[in-house]
Amino acid sequence: MTEIIETDAGTARITWHRAKQARLVLAVSHGAGGGIEARDLQALAAALPAHGVTVALVEQPWRVAGKKVAPAPKTLDVGWRGIWQAVAKPGLPVVSGGRSAGARVACRTATELGAAAVLALSFPLHPPGKPEKSRAAELLGAGVPTLVVQGGNDPFGKPAEFPAGGFGLVEVPYADHGFAVPKRAEIGQEEALEIITGRVVEWTRTLG
């Protein structure tokens, strides 16, 4: 089921993957260079409903409008605020999630929106090759239970680069920023996705 939402940043779109007996909603958005077809988002949408988690895949207004480049972070936050009432409508706790730029949005707005938790997929800790430009403050400031799922070979921040803090961290071995694993890796692509979905399922059980 697809739902169109008007926000102050433009028209957003939610694709619902509903659980029969839902106890949580995971609202999760894409990054700055892609959409909800990302392999990790699709894997979560396929796996989580069987475990009592309704998944709402959110397309930001810039993506719905057909633009190729995401707007400034503040505009992304406006779009995310605009869809929140729709994802909270079922009356269940809402986990705010996203991949890459979407993970940053989830962290920045979690406390303000009353998110139950944050799922940060491929959190862009810094621009590639520029570790001095850290975005750790956004992650550390989420203010709610947070799980980071990070590729072991992510140029935007490898797991070992993350600071200590009050968040969980799952490493997907060999994976890059899009959770792709090279053919020479000791795990295959399906196994990498199973690591993501399995650990997220385990984590959501601790939330409600």
C-alpha positions in Angstrom: 0.0 0.0 0.0 1.3 3.4 -1.0 0.3 6.6 0.7 0.9 10.2 -0.5 1.8 12.8 2.2 2.0 16.5 1.7 4.8 18.1 3.7 6.2 21.6 4.0 9.1 20.3 1.8 6.8 18.9 -0.9 5.0 15.6 -1.6 6.4 12.6 0.2 5.4 8.9 -0.4 5.1 6.0 2.1 5.1 2.4 1.0 3.6 0.3 3.8 4.6 -3.3 4.6 2.2 -4.2 7.4 2.6 -6.8 10.1 -0.6 -8.8 10.9 -0.1 -8.3 14.6 2.1 -5.2 14.8 3.8 -4.1 18.0 6.1 -1.5 16.4 6.3 0.7 13.3 9.7 1.1 11.6 9.7 4.3 9.5 12.8 4.2 7.4 14.1 6.5 4.6 16.7 6.4 1.9 20.0 8.1 1.4 21.0 11.2 -0.6 21.8 9.3 -3.7 19.2 6.5 -3.9 15.7 5.5 -3.0 13.8 2.8 -1.2 15.0 0.2 -3.6 18.2 0.0 -1.6 19.0 -3.7 -0.8 19.0 -3.2 3.0 15.6 -1.3 3.0 14.0 -3.9 0.8 15.4 -6.8 3.0 14.0 -5.2 6.1 10.6 -4.6 4.5 10.5 -8.3 3.5 11.6 -9.7 6.8 10.3 -7.6 9.7 6.5 -7.9 9.3 6.7 -11.6 10.2 8.2 -10.5 13.5 5.5 -8.0 14.4 7.1 -4.9 12.9 5.2 -2.9 10.3 7.7 -1.2 7.9 7.0 2.2 6.4 9.4 2.9 3.5 9.5 6.7 3.2 10.5 8.5 0.0 11.5 12.1 0.7 9.9 14.9 -1.4 13.0 15.5 -3.5 13.0 11.9 -4.5 9.3 11.8 -5.3 9.8 15.0 -7.4 12.4 13.1 -9.5 15.4 15.2 -8.5 18.8 13.5 -8.4 20.4 15.4 -5.6 19.1 15.7 -2.1 18.5 19.2 -0.6 20.1 20.6 2.5 19.8 18.7 5.8 17.3 21.2 7.3 15.0 20.5 4.3 15.3 16.8 4.8 14.3 17.2 8.4 11.3 19.2 7.3 10.2 16.4 5.1 10.7 13.8 7.8 8.6 15.9 10.3 5.9 16.1 7.7 5.4 12.3 7.4 5.6 11.6 11.2 1.9 12.0 11.9 1.1 9.3 9.2 3.6 6.8 10.6 2.4 7.4 14.1 -1.3 7.0 13.2 -1.4 3.3 13.9 -0.9 4.2 17.6 2.2 2.1 18.0 5.7 3.0 19.1 7.7 4.3 16.1 11.3 3.5 15.4 12.8 6.3 13.3 15.2 4.9 10.8 17.2 5.7 7.6 20.2 4.8 5.6 23.1 7.2 5.2 21.6 10.8 5.0 18.3 9.3 6.2 20.1 8.0 9.3 21.3 11.5 10.1 17.8 12.8 9.8 16.5 10.1 12.1 19.1 11.0 14.7 18.6 14.7 14.5 14.8 14.6 14.9 14.3 11.5 17.2 13.8 13.3 20.5 11.7 16.1 19.0 9.3 13.7 17.3 9.0 11.2 20.2 10.7 8.3 18.4 10.9 5.1 20.5 14.4 4.4 19.0 16.6 5.0 16.0 17.9 2.6 13.4 20.9 4.0 11.6 21.9 2.1 8.5 25.3 3.0 7.0 25.6 6.1 9.2 27.9 8.5 7.3 30.2 9.3 10.2 32.3 11.5 7.9 32.8 12.2 4.2 35.0 9.6 2.5 38.7 10.4 3.2 37.8 13.2 5.6 37.6 11.7 9.1 38.2 15.2 10.6 34.7 16.2 9.5 32.9 14.0 12.0 29.2 13.8 12.3 29.4 11.8 15.5 27.6 14.5 17.5 24.4 13.8 15.5 24.5 10.1 16.4 25.5 10.7 20.0 22.7 13.3 20.4 19.8 11.0 19.3 18.6 10.7 22.8 16.8 7.4 22.4 18.0 3.7 22.0 20.0 3.5 18.8 21.3 0.7 16.7 24.0 1.4 14.0 24.4 -1.2 11.2 27.6 -0.5 9.4 29.5 -2.1 6.6 33.0 -3.3 7.6 34.5 -1.5 4.6 32.3 1.6 4.5 34.3 4.6 3.3 32.0 6.9 5.2 33.1 5.3 8.5 34.3 1.9 9.3 32.9 0.3 12.6 36.3 0.8 14.3 36.1 4.6 13.7 32.9 5.1 15.7 33.3 6.7 19.2 32.2 5.0 22.3 28.6 5.9 23.2 25.2 4.7 24.2 24.4 2.9 21.0 24.6 -0.6 19.6 26.9 -1.3 16.6 26.5 -4.2 14.2 29.2 -4.8 11.7 28.4 -6.4 8.3 31.8 -7.9 7.3 33.3 -6.8 4.0 30.3 -4.6 3.1 30.5 -1.1 1.6 28.2 1.9 2.1 25.4 0.1 0.2 26.1 -3.2 2.0 27.4 -4.7 -1.2 30.1 -7.4 -0.5 32.8 -8.2 -3.1 32.7 -11.6 -4.7 36.0 -12.6 -3.1 34.5 -12.0 0.4 34.0 -14.9 2.8 30.3 -14.2 3.0 27.8 -13.8 0.1 25.4 -11.0 -0.5 22.4 -12.9 0.9 24.4 -13.7 4.1 25.2 -10.1 4.5 21.6 -9.1 4.3 20.6 -11.9 6.7 23.1 -10.4 9.2 21.2 -7.0 8.9 17.7 -8.4 9.2 18.6 -10.9 11.9 20.2 -8.4 14.2 17.5 -5.8 13.6 14.8 -8.4 14.5 16.7 -9.2 17.7 17.0 -5.5 18.5 13.3 -4.7 17.9 12.4 -7.4 20.4 14.0 -5.4 23.1 11.9 -2.3 22.2 8.4 -3.7 22.7 
